[in-house]
Amino acid sequence: MNVQAHIPPVLCCIHNIICYYNPEDLRDCKAEQAEAEALAGGLVTEPGIYGEVVNGFITVKECDTMSAKQDEIADNLWQDHLDFVHNTQHVS
């Protein structure tokens, strides 16, 4: 269980590193959305080059909201880490 508890924070760190060094991964999909909707007559029902979209494409507002939430979670994790390090006695 000691190792398992470290997996979520490590995955968050890896995600943040990927976003930092490759910010183009989060891009606006309006061009793809317009093309997919034009091909499907307004409804994206067939899986194709864009895959299946269950609830529509991610909007810029949704992306910004989730980025802010991600930053909040990362800040909380970092503060918890600092508190842990500060409150834990290190045995040499």
VENGI-V258618 format. One record per run of one state. SS is the DSSP state (H for helix, E for strand, - for the rest). FROM is the first residue (numbers start at 1). LEN is the number of residues. If there is no record, write none. Layout:
BEGIN
ss = <SS SS>
from = <FROM FROM>
len = <LEN LEN>
END
This chain:
BEGIN
ss = <- H - H - H - H ->
from = <1 4 22 23 26 30 40 60 88>
len = <3 18 1 3 4 10 20 28 5>
END
